[in-house]
Amino acid sequence: MISAIGTVIVGLIVGIIARFLLPGKEAIPAGLTGILLTIVVGIGGAFLGTFIGGALWGGENYAAGWIMSIIGAVILLLLLRLVLGKGNA
């Protein structure tokens, strides 16, 4: 239970950092739905960062650090922009 809560907190932090680093605005709704989507992007970014890092220089036991997690989340945000389009602002 504690590790799941920790994963959600880390996913939220990674998602917020990725949204801060990527200029512009996504078509992500405001409120609780936007927060949940940011958490999902952060957690997905950690998985994507682990996959990319493991393929490039790690092995099967590679675990992504903060930087690879943020890079993965930025990639997911770019894909999200392609699918949903940009926001109005």
PyMOL Python script that loads the backbone (N, CA, C, O; Angstrom):
from pymol import cmd

cmd.read_pdbstr("""\
ATOM      1  N   MET A   1       0.825  -1.196   0.000  1.00  0.00           N
ATOM      2  CA  MET A   1       0.000   0.000   0.000  1.00  0.00           C
ATOM      3  C   MET A   1       0.865   1.253   0.000  1.00  0.00           C
ATOM      4  O   MET A   1       0.578   2.212  -0.717  1.00  0.00           O
ATOM      5  N   ILE A   2       1.922   1.244   0.805  1.00  0.00           N
ATOM      6  CA  ILE A   2       2.801   2.405   0.882  1.00  0.00           C
ATOM      7  C   ILE A   2       3.519   2.614  -0.441  1.00  0.00           C
ATOM      8  O   ILE A   2       3.690   3.755  -0.872  1.00  0.00           O
ATOM      9  N   SER A   3       3.948   1.528  -1.101  1.00  0.00           N
ATOM     10  CA  SER A   3       4.660   1.689  -2.365  1.00  0.00           C
ATOM     11  C   SER A   3       3.730   2.223  -3.457  1.00  0.00           C
ATOM     12  O   SER A   3       4.177   2.961  -4.335  1.00  0.00           O
ATOM     13  N   ALA A   4       2.459   1.867  -3.416  1.00  0.00           N
ATOM     14  CA  ALA A   4       1.509   2.391  -4.397  1.00  0.00           C
ATOM     15  C   ALA A   4       1.308   3.886  -4.195  1.00  0.00           C
ATOM     16  O   ALA A   4       1.236   4.636  -5.169  1.00  0.00           O
ATOM     17  N   ILE A   5       1.218   4.319  -2.973  1.00  0.00           N
ATOM     18  CA  ILE A   5       1.075   5.746  -2.677  1.00  0.00           C
ATOM     19  C   ILE A   5       2.343   6.481  -3.091  1.00  0.00           C
ATOM     20  O   ILE A   5       2.268   7.574  -3.651  1.00  0.00           O
ATOM     21  N   GLY A   6       3.498   5.900  -2.824  1.00  0.00           N
ATOM     22  CA  GLY A   6       4.763   6.496  -3.236  1.00  0.00           C
ATOM     23  C   GLY A   6       4.869   6.613  -4.750  1.00  0.00           C
ATOM     24  O   GLY A   6       5.372   7.609  -5.268  1.00  0.00           O
ATOM     25  N   THR A   7       4.393   5.589  -5.458  1.00  0.00           N
ATOM     26  CA  THR A   7       4.410   5.617  -6.916  1.00  0.00           C
ATOM     27  C   THR A   7       3.524   6.734  -7.451  1.00  0.00           C
ATOM     28  O   THR A   7       3.900   7.419  -8.402  1.00  0.00           O
ATOM     29  N   VAL A   8       2.359   6.922  -6.854  1.00  0.00           N
ATOM     30  CA  VAL A   8       1.458   7.982  -7.280  1.00  0.00           C
ATOM     31  C   VAL A   8       2.077   9.351  -7.011  1.00  0.00           C
ATOM     32  O   VAL A   8       1.972  10.251  -7.845  1.00  0.00           O
ATOM     33  N   ILE A   9       2.716   9.516  -5.863  1.00  0.00           N
ATOM     34  CA  ILE A   9       3.348  10.800  -5.532  1.00  0.00           C
ATOM     35  C   ILE A   9       4.498  11.095  -6.485  1.00  0.00           C
ATOM     36  O   ILE A   9       4.621  12.216  -6.978  1.00  0.00           O
ATOM     37  N   VAL A  10       5.337  10.104  -6.748  1.00  0.00           N
ATOM     38  CA  VAL A  10       6.445  10.295  -7.693  1.00  0.00           C
ATOM     39  C   VAL A  10       5.903  10.563  -9.088  1.00  0.00           C
ATOM     40  O   VAL A  10       6.437  11.411  -9.802  1.00  0.00           O
ATOM     41  N   GLY A  11       4.852   9.856  -9.492  1.00  0.00           N
ATOM     42  CA  GLY A  11       4.240  10.096 -10.794  1.00  0.00           C
ATOM     43  C   GLY A  11       3.691  11.502 -10.918  1.00  0.00           C
ATOM     44  O   GLY A  11       3.815  12.124 -11.973  1.00  0.00           O
ATOM     45  N   LEU A  12       3.086  12.011  -9.860  1.00  0.00           N
ATOM     46  CA  LEU A  12       2.580  13.380  -9.873  1.00  0.00           C
ATOM     47  C   LEU A  12       3.719  14.379 -10.018  1.00  0.00           C
ATOM     48  O   LEU A  12       3.622  15.326 -10.799  1.00  0.00           O
ATOM     49  N   ILE A  13       4.789  14.173  -9.274  1.00  0.00           N
ATOM     50  CA  ILE A  13       5.936  15.087  -9.338  1.00  0.00           C
ATOM     51  C   ILE A  13       6.573  15.050 -10.721  1.00  0.00           C
ATOM     52  O   ILE A  13       6.877  16.099 -11.289  1.00  0.00           O
ATOM     53  N   VAL A  14       6.776  13.860 -11.268  1.00  0.00           N
ATOM     54  CA  VAL A  14       7.380  13.729 -12.596  1.00  0.00           C
ATOM     55  C   VAL A  14       6.470  14.348 -13.659  1.00  0.00           C
ATOM     56  O   VAL A  14       6.952  15.033 -14.561  1.00  0.00           O
ATOM     57  N   GLY A  15       5.182  14.116 -13.561  1.00  0.00           N
ATOM     58  CA  GLY A  15       4.247  14.703 -14.514  1.00  0.00           C
ATOM     59  C   GLY A  15       4.228  16.220 -14.463  1.00  0.00           C
ATOM     60  O   GLY A  15       4.172  16.876 -15.503  1.00  0.00           O
ATOM     61  N   ILE A  16       4.276  16.786 -13.257  1.00  0.00           N
ATOM     62  CA  ILE A  16       4.298  18.241 -13.110  1.00  0.00           C
ATOM     63  C   ILE A  16       5.585  18.819 -13.685  1.00  0.00           C
ATOM     64  O   ILE A  16       5.555  19.835 -14.380  1.00  0.00           O
ATOM     65  N   ILE A  17       6.707  18.180 -13.401  1.00  0.00           N
ATOM     66  CA  ILE A  17       7.993  18.661 -13.931  1.00  0.00           C
ATOM     67  C   ILE A  17       7.986  18.597 -15.451  1.00  0.00           C
ATOM     68  O   ILE A  17       8.452  19.527 -16.109  1.00  0.00           O
ATOM     69  N   ALA A  18       7.464  17.513 -16.017  1.00  0.00           N
ATOM     70  CA  ALA A  18       7.421  17.380 -17.477  1.00  0.00           C
ATOM     71  C   ALA A  18       6.522  18.441 -18.097  1.00  0.00           C
ATOM     72  O   ALA A  18       6.862  19.008 -19.136  1.00  0.00           O
ATOM     73  N   ARG A  19       5.376  18.716 -17.473  1.00  0.00           N
ATOM     74  CA  ARG A  19       4.488  19.753 -18.003  1.00  0.00           C
ATOM     75  C   ARG A  19       5.109  21.131 -17.864  1.00  0.00           C
ATOM     76  O   ARG A  19       4.853  22.012 -18.685  1.00  0.00           O
ATOM     77  N   PHE A  20       5.922  21.330 -16.837  1.00  0.00           N
ATOM     78  CA  PHE A  20       6.608  22.599 -16.663  1.00  0.00           C
ATOM     79  C   PHE A  20       7.707  22.788 -17.702  1.00  0.00           C
ATOM     80  O   PHE A  20       7.903  23.896 -18.202  1.00  0.00           O
ATOM     81  N   LEU A  21       8.426  21.714 -18.030  1.00  0.00           N
ATOM     82  CA  LEU A  21       9.539  21.795 -18.976  1.00  0.00           C
ATOM     83  C   LEU A  21       9.083  21.921 -20.423  1.00  0.00           C
ATOM     84  O   LEU A  21       9.794  22.500 -21.244  1.00  0.00           O
ATOM     85  N   LEU A  22       7.925  21.397 -20.743  1.00  0.00           N
ATOM     86  CA  LEU A  22       7.426  21.420 -22.108  1.00  0.00           C
ATOM     87  C   LEU A  22       6.576  22.675 -22.300  1.00  0.00           C
ATOM     88  O   LEU A  22       5.497  22.781 -21.717  1.00  0.00           O
ATOM     89  N   PRO A  23       7.050  23.630 -23.113  1.00  0.00           N
ATOM     90  CA  PRO A  23       6.296  24.875 -23.266  1.00  0.00           C
ATOM     91  C   PRO A  23       4.978  24.646 -23.990  1.00  0.00           C
ATOM     92  O   PRO A  23       4.827  23.695 -24.756  1.00  0.00           O
ATOM     93  N   GLY A  24       4.044  25.523 -23.735  1.00  0.00           N
ATOM     94  CA  GLY A  24       2.736  25.424 -24.355  1.00  0.00           C
ATOM     95  C   GLY A  24       1.737  24.802 -23.409  1.00  0.00           C
ATOM     96  O   GLY A  24       2.039  24.536 -22.246  1.00  0.00           O
ATOM     97  N   LYS A  25       0.544  24.574 -23.921  1.00  0.00           N
ATOM     98  CA  LYS A  25      -0.519  24.016 -23.107  1.00  0.00           C
ATOM     99  C   LYS A  25      -1.147  22.836 -23.835  1.00  0.00           C
ATOM    100  O   LYS A  25      -1.414  22.894 -25.035  1.00  0.00           O
ATOM    101  N   GLU A  26      -1.372  21.783 -23.093  1.00  0.00           N
ATOM    102  CA  GLU A  26      -2.035  20.609 -23.642  1.00  0.00           C
ATOM    103  C   GLU A  26      -3.539  20.781 -23.491  1.00  0.00           C
ATOM    104  O   GLU A  26      -4.009  21.614 -22.716  1.00  0.00           O
ATOM    105  N   ALA A  27      -4.278  19.987 -24.238  1.00  0.00           N
ATOM    106  CA  ALA A  27      -5.729  19.989 -24.124  1.00  0.00           C
ATOM    107  C   ALA A  27      -6.148  19.069 -22.979  1.00  0.00           C
ATOM    108  O   ALA A  27      -6.940  18.145 -23.164  1.00  0.00           O
ATOM    109  N   ILE A  28      -5.602  19.340 -21.795  1.00  0.00           N
ATOM    110  CA  ILE A  28      -5.898  18.548 -20.610  1.00  0.00           C
ATOM    111  C   ILE A  28      -6.921  19.315 -19.782  1.00  0.00           C
ATOM    112  O   ILE A  28      -6.724  20.500 -19.515  1.00  0.00           O
ATOM    113  N   PRO A  29      -7.994  18.675 -19.374  1.00  0.00           N
ATOM    114  CA  PRO A  29      -9.001  19.380 -18.596  1.00  0.00           C
ATOM    115  C   PRO A  29      -8.469  19.828 -17.232  1.00  0.00           C
ATOM    116  O   PRO A  29      -7.536  19.237 -16.688  1.00  0.00           O
ATOM    117  N   ALA A  30      -9.076  20.868 -16.703  1.00  0.00           N
ATOM    118  CA  ALA A  30      -8.681  21.375 -15.397  1.00  0.00           C
ATOM    119  C   ALA A  30      -9.362  20.550 -14.303  1.00  0.00           C
ATOM    120  O   ALA A  30     -10.271  19.763 -14.568  1.00  0.00           O
ATOM    121  N   GLY A  31      -8.905  20.750 -13.093  1.00  0.00           N
ATOM    122  CA  GLY A  31      -9.525  20.086 -11.956  1.00  0.00           C
ATOM    123  C   GLY A  31      -8.951  18.713 -11.690  1.00  0.00           C
ATOM    124  O   GLY A  31      -7.802  18.427 -12.028  1.00  0.00           O
ATOM    125  N   LEU A  32      -9.763  17.868 -11.080  1.00  0.00           N
ATOM    126  CA  LEU A  32      -9.327  16.542 -10.665  1.00  0.00           C
ATOM    127  C   LEU A  32      -8.945  15.662 -11.851  1.00  0.00           C
ATOM    128  O   LEU A  32      -8.000  14.878 -11.761  1.00  0.00           O
ATOM    129  N   THR A  33      -9.666  15.781 -12.953  1.00  0.00           N
ATOM    130  CA  THR A  33      -9.341  14.989 -14.142  1.00  0.00           C
ATOM    131  C   THR A  33      -7.955  15.340 -14.672  1.00  0.00           C
ATOM    132  O   THR A  33      -7.203  14.452 -15.075  1.00  0.00           O
ATOM    133  N   GLY A  34      -7.612  16.621 -14.675  1.00  0.00           N
ATOM    134  CA  GLY A  34      -6.282  17.048 -15.118  1.00  0.00           C
ATOM    135  C   GLY A  34      -5.183  16.544 -14.204  1.00  0.00           C
ATOM    136  O   GLY A  34      -4.114  16.146 -14.668  1.00  0.00           O
ATOM    137  N   ILE A  35      -5.448  16.559 -12.898  1.00  0.00           N
ATOM    138  CA  ILE A  35      -4.462  16.049 -11.942  1.00  0.00           C
ATOM    139  C   ILE A  35      -4.262  14.555 -12.141  1.00  0.00           C
ATOM    140  O   ILE A  35      -3.127  14.079 -12.145  1.00  0.00           O
ATOM    141  N   LEU A  36      -5.337  13.820 -12.304  1.00  0.00           N
ATOM    142  CA  LEU A  36      -5.223  12.373 -12.520  1.00  0.00           C
ATOM    143  C   LEU A  36      -4.500  12.060 -13.826  1.00  0.00           C
ATOM    144  O   LEU A  36      -3.708  11.120 -13.889  1.00  0.00           O
ATOM    145  N   LEU A  37      -4.768  12.842 -14.864  1.00  0.00           N
ATOM    146  CA  LEU A  37      -4.072  12.635 -16.140  1.00  0.00           C
ATOM    147  C   LEU A  37      -2.586  12.965 -16.016  1.00  0.00           C
ATOM    148  O   LEU A  37      -1.751  12.301 -16.629  1.00  0.00           O
ATOM    149  N   THR A  38      -2.250  13.990 -15.223  1.00  0.00           N
ATOM    150  CA  THR A  38      -0.847  14.321 -14.985  1.00  0.00           C
ATOM    151  C   THR A  38      -0.152  13.188 -14.243  1.00  0.00           C
ATOM    152  O   THR A  38       0.994  12.859 -14.549  1.00  0.00           O
ATOM    153  N   ILE A  39      -0.836  12.585 -13.266  1.00  0.00           N
ATOM    154  CA  ILE A  39      -0.269  11.444 -12.543  1.00  0.00           C
ATOM    155  C   ILE A  39      -0.038  10.270 -13.493  1.00  0.00           C
ATOM    156  O   ILE A  39       1.007   9.622 -13.441  1.00  0.00           O
ATOM    157  N   VAL A  40      -1.006   9.999 -14.354  1.00  0.00           N
ATOM    158  CA  VAL A  40      -0.882   8.887 -15.308  1.00  0.00           C
ATOM    159  C   VAL A  40       0.274   9.136 -16.268  1.00  0.00           C
ATOM    160  O   VAL A  40       1.028   8.216 -16.586  1.00  0.00           O
ATOM    161  N   VAL A  41       0.419  10.387 -16.735  1.00  0.00           N
ATOM    162  CA  VAL A  41       1.530  10.725 -17.633  1.00  0.00           C
ATOM    163  C   VAL A  41       2.862  10.545 -16.899  1.00  0.00           C
ATOM    164  O   VAL A  41       3.819  10.035 -17.482  1.00  0.00           O
ATOM    165  N   GLY A  42       2.937  10.953 -15.635  1.00  0.00           N
ATOM    166  CA  GLY A  42       4.171  10.794 -14.865  1.00  0.00           C
ATOM    167  C   GLY A  42       4.534   9.343 -14.630  1.00  0.00           C
ATOM    168  O   GLY A  42       5.693   8.958 -14.787  1.00  0.00           O
ATOM    169  N   ILE A  43       3.558   8.536 -14.256  1.00  0.00           N
ATOM    170  CA  ILE A  43       3.814   7.109 -14.034  1.00  0.00           C
ATOM    171  C   ILE A  43       4.167   6.419 -15.352  1.00  0.00           C
ATOM    172  O   ILE A  43       5.088   5.604 -15.408  1.00  0.00           O
ATOM    173  N   GLY A  44       3.427   6.754 -16.411  1.00  0.00           N
ATOM    174  CA  GLY A  44       3.756   6.201 -17.735  1.00  0.00           C
ATOM    175  C   GLY A  44       5.129   6.641 -18.201  1.00  0.00           C
ATOM    176  O   GLY A  44       5.844   5.876 -18.849  1.00  0.00           O
ATOM    177  N   GLY A  45       5.502   7.879 -17.872  1.00  0.00           N
ATOM    178  CA  GLY A  45       6.835   8.367 -18.215  1.00  0.00           C
ATOM    179  C   GLY A  45       7.927   7.584 -17.514  1.00  0.00           C
ATOM    180  O   GLY A  45       8.986   7.333 -18.089  1.00  0.00           O
ATOM    181  N   ALA A  46       7.671   7.198 -16.269  1.00  0.00           N
ATOM    182  CA  ALA A  46       8.655   6.383 -15.550  1.00  0.00           C
ATOM    183  C   ALA A  46       8.820   5.014 -16.216  1.00  0.00           C
ATOM    184  O   ALA A  46       9.935   4.509 -16.345  1.00  0.00           O
ATOM    185  N   PHE A  47       7.701   4.424 -16.636  1.00  0.00           N
ATOM    186  CA  PHE A  47       7.796   3.144 -17.334  1.00  0.00           C
ATOM    187  C   PHE A  47       8.498   3.297 -18.677  1.00  0.00           C
ATOM    188  O   PHE A  47       9.337   2.472 -19.040  1.00  0.00           O
ATOM    189  N   LEU A  48       8.159   4.350 -19.416  1.00  0.00           N
ATOM    190  CA  LEU A  48       8.797   4.587 -20.706  1.00  0.00           C
ATOM    191  C   LEU A  48      10.279   4.890 -20.532  1.00  0.00           C
ATOM    192  O   LEU A  48      11.099   4.416 -21.318  1.00  0.00           O
ATOM    193  N   GLY A  49      10.636   5.673 -19.514  1.00  0.00           N
ATOM    194  CA  GLY A  49      12.044   5.960 -19.226  1.00  0.00           C
ATOM    195  C   GLY A  49      12.814   4.700 -18.866  1.00  0.00           C
ATOM    196  O   GLY A  49      13.969   4.540 -19.262  1.00  0.00           O
ATOM    197  N   THR A  50      12.178   3.804 -18.116  1.00  0.00           N
ATOM    198  CA  THR A  50      12.819   2.528 -17.786  1.00  0.00           C
ATOM    199  C   THR A  50      13.041   1.696 -19.038  1.00  0.00           C
ATOM    200  O   THR A  50      14.093   1.076 -19.193  1.00  0.00           O
ATOM    201  N   PHE A  51      12.059   1.679 -19.932  1.00  0.00           N
ATOM    202  CA  PHE A  51      12.193   0.911 -21.163  1.00  0.00           C
ATOM    203  C   PHE A  51      13.299   1.474 -22.048  1.00  0.00           C
ATOM    204  O   PHE A  51      14.120   0.722 -22.573  1.00  0.00           O
ATOM    205  N   ILE A  52      13.322   2.794 -22.215  1.00  0.00           N
ATOM    206  CA  ILE A  52      14.344   3.427 -23.065  1.00  0.00           C
ATOM    207  C   ILE A  52      15.734   3.251 -22.459  1.00  0.00           C
ATOM    208  O   ILE A  52      16.675   2.883 -23.162  1.00  0.00           O
ATOM    209  N   GLY A  53      15.864   3.507 -21.172  1.00  0.00           N
ATOM    210  CA  GLY A  53      17.163   3.365 -20.510  1.00  0.00           C
ATOM    211  C   GLY A  53      17.666   1.938 -20.528  1.00  0.00           C
ATOM    212  O   GLY A  53      18.857   1.697 -20.719  1.00  0.00           O
ATOM    213  N   GLY A  54      16.763   0.990 -20.329  1.00  0.00           N
ATOM    214  CA  GLY A  54      17.154  -0.416 -20.369  1.00  0.00           C
ATOM    215  C   GLY A  54      17.592  -0.849 -21.754  1.00  0.00           C
ATOM    216  O   GLY A  54      18.502  -1.664 -21.901  1.00  0.00           O
ATOM    217  N   ALA A  55      16.936  -0.296 -22.778  1.00  0.00           N
ATOM    218  CA  ALA A  55      17.298  -0.650 -24.152  1.00  0.00           C
ATOM    219  C   ALA A  55      18.624  -0.019 -24.553  1.00  0.00           C
ATOM    220  O   ALA A  55      19.380  -0.615 -25.320  1.00  0.00           O
ATOM    221  N   LEU A  56      18.920   1.172 -24.051  1.00  0.00           N
ATOM    222  CA  LEU A  56      20.135   1.870 -24.469  1.00  0.00           C
ATOM    223  C   LEU A  56      21.379   1.400 -23.723  1.00  0.00           C
ATOM    224  O   LEU A  56      22.363   1.017 -24.355  1.00  0.00           O
ATOM    225  N   TRP A  57      21.356   1.421 -22.415  1.00  0.00           N
ATOM    226  CA  TRP A  57      22.582   1.092 -21.689  1.00  0.00           C
ATOM    227  C   TRP A  57      22.375   0.235 -20.451  1.00  0.00           C
ATOM    228  O   TRP A  57      23.349  -0.117 -19.785  1.00  0.00           O
ATOM    229  N   GLY A  58      21.189  -0.096 -20.138  1.00  0.00           N
ATOM    230  CA  GLY A  58      20.951  -0.940 -18.971  1.00  0.00           C
ATOM    231  C   GLY A  58      20.706  -2.372 -19.382  1.00  0.00           C
ATOM    232  O   GLY A  58      20.894  -2.756 -20.536  1.00  0.00           O
ATOM    233  N   GLY A  59      20.297  -3.120 -18.442  1.00  0.00           N
ATOM    234  CA  GLY A  59      19.940  -4.501 -18.719  1.00  0.00           C
ATOM    235  C   GLY A  59      18.487  -4.713 -18.355  1.00  0.00           C
ATOM    236  O   GLY A  59      17.698  -3.768 -18.330  1.00  0.00           O
ATOM    237  N   GLU A  60      18.142  -5.936 -18.077  1.00  0.00           N
ATOM    238  CA  GLU A  60      16.760  -6.224 -17.724  1.00  0.00           C
ATOM    239  C   GLU A  60      16.410  -5.733 -16.323  1.00  0.00           C
ATOM    240  O   GLU A  60      15.230  -5.621 -15.989  1.00  0.00           O
ATOM    241  N   ASN A  61      17.407  -5.440 -15.506  1.00  0.00           N
ATOM    242  CA  ASN A  61      17.161  -4.949 -14.153  1.00  0.00           C
ATOM    243  C   ASN A  61      17.316  -3.441 -14.038  1.00  0.00           C
ATOM    244  O   ASN A  61      17.419  -2.917 -12.929  1.00  0.00           O
ATOM    245  N   TYR A  62      17.334  -2.739 -15.156  1.00  0.00           N
ATOM    246  CA  TYR A  62      17.494  -1.292 -15.137  1.00  0.00           C
ATOM    247  C   TYR A  62      16.231  -0.640 -14.582  1.00  0.00           C
ATOM    248  O   TYR A  62      15.119  -0.999 -14.969  1.00  0.00           O
ATOM    249  N   ALA A  63      16.406   0.308 -13.684  1.00  0.00           N
ATOM    250  CA  ALA A  63      15.298   1.095 -13.148  1.00  0.00           C
ATOM    251  C   ALA A  63      15.574   2.561 -13.447  1.00  0.00           C
ATOM    252  O   ALA A  63      16.664   3.062 -13.174  1.00  0.00           O
ATOM    253  N   ALA A  64      14.591   3.241 -14.005  1.00  0.00           N
ATOM    254  CA  ALA A  64      14.775   4.634 -14.410  1.00  0.00           C
ATOM    255  C   ALA A  64      14.926   5.527 -13.187  1.00  0.00           C
ATOM    256  O   ALA A  64      14.267   5.336 -12.165  1.00  0.00           O
ATOM    257  N   GLY A  65      15.797   6.486 -13.320  1.00  0.00           N
ATOM    258  CA  GLY A  65      15.924   7.514 -12.301  1.00  0.00           C
ATOM    259  C   GLY A  65      15.009   8.674 -12.642  1.00  0.00           C
ATOM    260  O   GLY A  65      14.160   8.573 -13.528  1.00  0.00           O
ATOM    261  N   TRP A  66      15.186   9.759 -11.940  1.00  0.00           N
ATOM    262  CA  TRP A  66      14.336  10.924 -12.139  1.00  0.00           C
ATOM    263  C   TRP A  66      14.451  11.479 -13.553  1.00  0.00           C
ATOM    264  O   TRP A  66      13.443  11.825 -14.170  1.00  0.00           O
ATOM    265  N   ILE A  67      15.681  11.567 -14.072  1.00  0.00           N
ATOM    266  CA  ILE A  67      15.876  12.199 -15.379  1.00  0.00           C
ATOM    267  C   ILE A  67      15.216  11.381 -16.478  1.00  0.00           C
ATOM    268  O   ILE A  67      14.515  11.946 -17.318  1.00  0.00           O
ATOM    269  N   MET A  68      15.415  10.086 -16.500  1.00  0.00           N
ATOM    270  CA  MET A  68      14.793   9.245 -17.523  1.00  0.00           C
ATOM    271  C   MET A  68      13.284   9.210 -17.369  1.00  0.00           C
ATOM    272  O   MET A  68      12.569   9.109 -18.366  1.00  0.00           O
ATOM    273  N   SER A  69      12.782   9.291 -16.146  1.00  0.00           N
ATOM    274  CA  SER A  69      11.336   9.347 -15.934  1.00  0.00           C
ATOM    275  C   SER A  69      10.756  10.630 -16.505  1.00  0.00           C
ATOM    276  O   SER A  69       9.693  10.616 -17.126  1.00  0.00           O
ATOM    277  N   ILE A  70      11.455  11.737 -16.294  1.00  0.00           N
ATOM    278  CA  ILE A  70      10.984  13.019 -16.827  1.00  0.00           C
ATOM    279  C   ILE A  70      11.050  13.023 -18.350  1.00  0.00           C
ATOM    280  O   ILE A  70      10.138  13.524 -19.008  1.00  0.00           O
ATOM    281  N   ILE A  71      12.125  12.468 -18.918  1.00  0.00           N
ATOM    282  CA  ILE A  71      12.233  12.379 -20.375  1.00  0.00           C
ATOM    283  C   ILE A  71      11.100  11.527 -20.939  1.00  0.00           C
ATOM    284  O   ILE A  71      10.505  11.878 -21.958  1.00  0.00           O
ATOM    285  N   GLY A  72      10.805  10.418 -20.285  1.00  0.00           N
ATOM    286  CA  GLY A  72       9.687   9.578 -20.718  1.00  0.00           C
ATOM    287  C   GLY A  72       8.358  10.313 -20.631  1.00  0.00           C
ATOM    288  O   GLY A  72       7.517  10.171 -21.518  1.00  0.00           O
ATOM    289  N   ALA A  73       8.154  11.103 -19.568  1.00  0.00           N
ATOM    290  CA  ALA A  73       6.912  11.856 -19.421  1.00  0.00           C
ATOM    291  C   ALA A  73       6.801  12.952 -20.473  1.00  0.00           C
ATOM    292  O   ALA A  73       5.706  13.220 -20.967  1.00  0.00           O
ATOM    293  N   VAL A  74       7.916  13.590 -20.823  1.00  0.00           N
ATOM    294  CA  VAL A  74       7.894  14.608 -21.877  1.00  0.00           C
ATOM    295  C   VAL A  74       7.524  13.963 -23.214  1.00  0.00           C
ATOM    296  O   VAL A  74       6.752  14.534 -23.984  1.00  0.00           O
ATOM    297  N   ILE A  75       8.066  12.788 -23.491  1.00  0.00           N
ATOM    298  CA  ILE A  75       7.710  12.077 -24.719  1.00  0.00           C
ATOM    299  C   ILE A  75       6.222  11.751 -24.731  1.00  0.00           C
ATOM    300  O   ILE A  75       5.562  11.901 -25.759  1.00  0.00           O
ATOM    301  N   LEU A  76       5.687  11.303 -23.587  1.00  0.00           N
ATOM    302  CA  LEU A  76       4.263  11.014 -23.523  1.00  0.00           C
ATOM    303  C   LEU A  76       3.414  12.269 -23.703  1.00  0.00           C
ATOM    304  O   LEU A  76       2.357  12.216 -24.333  1.00  0.00           O
ATOM    305  N   LEU A  77       3.865  13.393 -23.158  1.00  0.00           N
ATOM    306  CA  LEU A  77       3.130  14.639 -23.346  1.00  0.00           C
ATOM    307  C   LEU A  77       3.126  15.069 -24.813  1.00  0.00           C
ATOM    308  O   LEU A  77       2.120  15.572 -25.312  1.00  0.00           O
ATOM    309  N   LEU A  78       4.251  14.872 -25.501  1.00  0.00           N
ATOM    310  CA  LEU A  78       4.291  15.179 -26.927  1.00  0.00           C
ATOM    311  C   LEU A  78       3.322  14.291 -27.707  1.00  0.00           C
ATOM    312  O   LEU A  78       2.641  14.762 -28.619  1.00  0.00           O
ATOM    313  N   LEU A  79       3.260  13.014 -27.352  1.00  0.00           N
ATOM    314  CA  LEU A  79       2.303  12.116 -27.994  1.00  0.00           C
ATOM    315  C   LEU A  79       0.871  12.515 -27.659  1.00  0.00           C
ATOM    316  O   LEU A  79      -0.018  12.426 -28.506  1.00  0.00           O
ATOM    317  N   LEU A  80       0.651  12.951 -26.438  1.00  0.00           N
ATOM    318  CA  LEU A  80      -0.677  13.404 -26.023  1.00  0.00           C
ATOM    319  C   LEU A  80      -1.100  14.634 -26.813  1.00  0.00           C
ATOM    320  O   LEU A  80      -2.268  14.774 -27.174  1.00  0.00           O
ATOM    321  N   ARG A  81      -0.148  15.524 -27.081  1.00  0.00           N
ATOM    322  CA  ARG A  81      -0.448  16.700 -27.910  1.00  0.00           C
ATOM    323  C   ARG A  81      -0.794  16.298 -29.333  1.00  0.00           C
ATOM    324  O   ARG A  81      -1.663  16.909 -29.954  1.00  0.00           O
ATOM    325  N   LEU A  82      -0.123  15.276 -29.859  1.00  0.00           N
ATOM    326  CA  LEU A  82      -0.437  14.827 -31.207  1.00  0.00           C
ATOM    327  C   LEU A  82      -1.851  14.242 -31.282  1.00  0.00           C
ATOM    328  O   LEU A  82      -2.562  14.436 -32.268  1.00  0.00           O
ATOM    329  N   VAL A  83      -2.241  13.531 -30.238  1.00  0.00           N
ATOM    330  CA  VAL A  83      -3.544  12.872 -30.241  1.00  0.00           C
ATOM    331  C   VAL A  83      -4.670  13.853 -29.929  1.00  0.00           C
ATOM    332  O   VAL A  83      -5.670  13.900 -30.646  1.00  0.00           O
ATOM    333  N   LEU A  84      -4.512  14.637 -28.860  1.00  0.00           N
ATOM    334  CA  LEU A  84      -5.582  15.522 -28.409  1.00  0.00           C
ATOM    335  C   LEU A  84      -5.518  16.912 -29.009  1.00  0.00           C
ATOM    336  O   LEU A  84      -6.523  17.623 -29.018  1.00  0.00           O
ATOM    337  N   GLY A  85      -4.375  17.310 -29.504  1.00  0.00           N
ATOM    338  CA  GLY A  85      -4.210  18.645 -30.016  1.00  0.00           C
ATOM    339  C   GLY A  85      -3.797  19.591 -28.899  1.00  0.00           C
ATOM    340  O   GLY A  85      -3.769  19.217 -27.726  1.00  0.00           O
ATOM    341  N   LYS A  86      -3.480  20.812 -29.278  1.00  0.00           N
ATOM    342  CA  LYS A  86      -3.078  21.801 -28.290  1.00  0.00           C
ATOM    343  C   LYS A  86      -4.295  22.451 -27.673  1.00  0.00           C
ATOM    344  O   LYS A  86      -5.388  22.432 -28.240  1.00  0.00           O
ATOM    345  N   GLY A  87      -4.087  23.032 -26.493  1.00  0.00           N
ATOM    346  CA  GLY A  87      -5.152  23.755 -25.815  1.00  0.00           C
ATOM    347  C   GLY A  87      -5.401  25.108 -26.462  1.00  0.00           C
ATOM    348  O   GLY A  87      -4.737  25.475 -27.431  1.00  0.00           O
ATOM    349  N   ASN A  88      -6.348  25.838 -25.928  1.00  0.00           N
ATOM    350  CA  ASN A  88      -6.724  27.134 -26.496  1.00  0.00           C
ATOM    351  C   ASN A  88      -5.778  28.247 -26.105  1.00  0.00           C
ATOM    352  O   ASN A  88      -5.751  29.287 -26.763  1.00  0.00           O
ATOM    353  N   ALA A  89      -4.996  28.059 -25.046  1.00  0.00           N
ATOM    354  CA  ALA A  89      -4.142  29.149 -24.578  1.00  0.00           C
ATOM    355  C   ALA A  89      -2.766  29.062 -25.164  1.00  0.00           C
ATOM    356  O   ALA A  89      -1.917  29.905 -24.874  1.00  0.00           O
TER     357      ALA A  89
END
""", "prot")
cmd.dss("prot")
cmd.show_as("cartoon", "prot")
cmd.util.cbc("prot")
cmd.orient("prot")
